[in-house]
Structure formats: structure tokens, C-alpha cells
Amino acid sequence: MDFEKDARIIEAFLSIEGVALPRDGIEPLLRRPSTELDDDVGEVRRYRTGYGAFAITLRDNIYEYVAPPLNEQPAPLSNTEAQEIASAFAARHVAQLERRFRLERAEHAGPTSIFAWGQARLDGEVSIYSNTVVAVVDGKAHRVRKLQCSDLDFVRRTQPQLSRATAEARILELSGGRAVEQLDISEVPLDHATRAVSVWSGYVWKEGGTAGLMREMVSIDADTGALFRDPSPS
């Protein structure tokens, strides 16, 4: 286990936030991490420290940060202030956040606010795995309590064998549906995020259900046209 490398990764994260670190760094404080397989990013190494909890991916990026407890109780934040804190914190730790990501969700429940960004395709990118960034703001403590950001680099720049029109026809053929809605192509990670496959997915309306019609998601391989079922747990 390369404690020195992981210590430098954690120290770099904390230094961005202006955290004062011991003269010898945090390596002497680290204990053997737990290792687990995450459905989104594959294997991660988890550390618990007095500076917070960290999960590091095989690509040596911090996937998840959870702040340590804080006793201070300032006046609660407004929703706008919470979003400003979340956006600034995420931008310091996620490369090209403003260019590559779009805010998709903002939820407020009491003093807690949750903000989620999804990765958007850039010019020349045909299909991507849309990484997500989630920041949880503690409105009483005026800080980000938790940050989670996936770091998979699955991008396709070549056209798939099946065009959009062909994919729509194929999905209707396989499903027996009447129409396809929200058809889109994406990269779906497989084998613990070690590889990805290009998939066309859309919602299909078909007969059934109590109202006479039902809607279900149908996905096909974008190159072979074969029915695709995501093997990852729901």
C-alpha cells in the first residue's frame, strides 16, 4: 500500500481548502485503508482521518470527501448562499466544472442543501459516460459537509454502427412498442468500470398496465443492435 502517494493526494485536497497540516504531513496519521468496489467508479481506497474521510480511486483521484464534525452553529444559510458555497468548493476540486458540467439538481431540506452536476458532451464527443458531482452543504456550519465526484474517462468520438433512426427502429422492433422518447447514446461502464460499451437508450410506450399503456426503458448496443441489460446493481 503506497501510503506516501495517498497522503500527498489527501494533503493536496486539504491545502486547496487552506487546512493547516502537521509539519510531517498526514502520512504518519494514516492507517491501512479499507478497500471496496464502488458501482460507479470501481475499486476505491477509503481512509478515515481527523481531517475527514476520503475515498481514492485507482486513477488516484479523490472520489468522495466527508468533512469532520464541527460544533460551530452560525446563522443558517439562504439557498442562494448554499449554492455559492457548493459551486465554489466543487470548482476548486473538479477540473473544468463550469465548462464540462451542468447543474441538474438543487434540493433544500432544513439546513441541508444538495447540489448535483452532470457532465455534458462537448463538440466532437459522440458519446460519454456522464460523470456526476454531488456537494452536500451544511447550512448551519456554512460549509460543504460532503463532496462526491466520479472520475471515469469514457468518451467516444466516432459514430456508432447504428444511427439514431436505425436505433429507434431497432428498439421498437425488439420491444413491440409504439413510440420511443428521450432516445440518447451514452457510455455504460462494465467490469467494475474497467471498460465501457456504447448504448442507445430510450423510453418506450407499449400496451399494458392499468391505464392500458406502460412506459419502460429499453437499451441496445449502439454497434450490434443487441438488447442491452445493465449488469450493475440497481
ZISUL-V313667 format. One record per residue. N is the residue number from 0. RES is the residue in one letter. SS is DSSP state (H for helix, E for strand, C for the rest). Layout:
N;RES;SS
N;RES;SS
This chain:
0;M;C
1;D;C
2;F;H
3;E;H
4;K;H
5;D;H
6;A;H
7;R;H
8;I;H
9;I;H
10;E;H
11;A;H
12;F;H
13;L;H
14;S;H
15;I;H
16;E;C
17;G;C
18;V;C
19;A;C
20;L;C
21;P;C
22;R;C
23;D;C
24;G;C
25;I;C
26;E;H
27;P;H
28;L;H
29;L;C
30;R;C
31;R;C
32;P;C
33;S;E
34;T;E
35;E;E
36;L;E
37;D;E
38;D;C
39;D;C
40;V;C
41;G;E
42;E;E
43;V;E
44;R;E
45;R;E
46;Y;E
47;R;E
48;T;E
49;G;C
50;Y;C
51;G;E
52;A;E
53;F;E
54;A;E
55;I;E
56;T;E
57;L;C
58;R;C
59;D;C
60;N;C
61;I;E
62;Y;E
63;E;E
64;Y;E
65;V;E
66;A;C
67;P;C
68;P;C
69;L;C
70;N;C
71;E;C
72;Q;C
73;P;C
74;A;C
75;P;C
76;L;C
77;S;C
78;N;H
79;T;H
80;E;H
81;A;H
82;Q;H
83;E;H
84;I;H
85;A;H
86;S;H
87;A;H
88;F;H
89;A;H
90;A;H
91;R;H
92;H;H
93;V;C
94;A;C
95;Q;C
96;L;H
97;E;H
98;R;H
99;R;H
100;F;E
101;R;E
102;L;E
103;E;E
104;R;E
105;A;E
106;E;E
107;H;E
108;A;E
109;G;C
110;P;C
111;T;E
112;S;E
113;I;E
114;F;E
115;A;E
116;W;E
117;G;E
118;Q;E
119;A;C
120;R;C
121;L;C
122;D;C
123;G;C
124;E;C
125;V;C
126;S;E
127;I;E
128;Y;C
129;S;C
130;N;C
131;T;E
132;V;E
133;V;E
134;A;E
135;V;E
136;V;E
137;D;E
138;G;C
139;K;C
140;A;C
141;H;C
142;R;E
143;V;E
144;R;E
145;K;E
146;L;E
147;Q;E
148;C;E
149;S;C
150;D;C
151;L;C
152;D;C
153;F;C
154;V;E
155;R;E
156;R;C
157;T;C
158;Q;C
159;P;C
160;Q;C
161;L;C
162;S;C
163;R;H
164;A;H
165;T;H
166;A;H
167;E;H
168;A;H
169;R;H
170;I;H
171;L;H
172;E;H
173;L;H
174;S;H
175;G;C
176;G;C
177;R;C
178;A;E
179;V;E
180;E;E
181;Q;E
182;L;E
183;D;E
184;I;E
185;S;E
186;E;E
187;V;E
188;P;E
189;L;E
190;D;C
191;H;C
192;A;C
193;T;C
194;R;E
195;A;E
196;V;E
197;S;E
198;V;E
199;W;E
200;S;E
201;G;E
202;Y;E
203;V;E
204;W;E
205;K;E
206;E;E
207;G;C
208;G;C
209;T;C
210;A;C
211;G;C
212;L;E
213;M;E
214;R;E
215;E;E
216;M;E
217;V;E
218;S;E
219;I;E
220;D;E
221;A;C
222;D;C
223;T;C
224;G;C
225;A;C
226;L;E
227;F;C
228;R;C
229;D;C
230;P;C
231;S;C
232;P;C
233;S;C
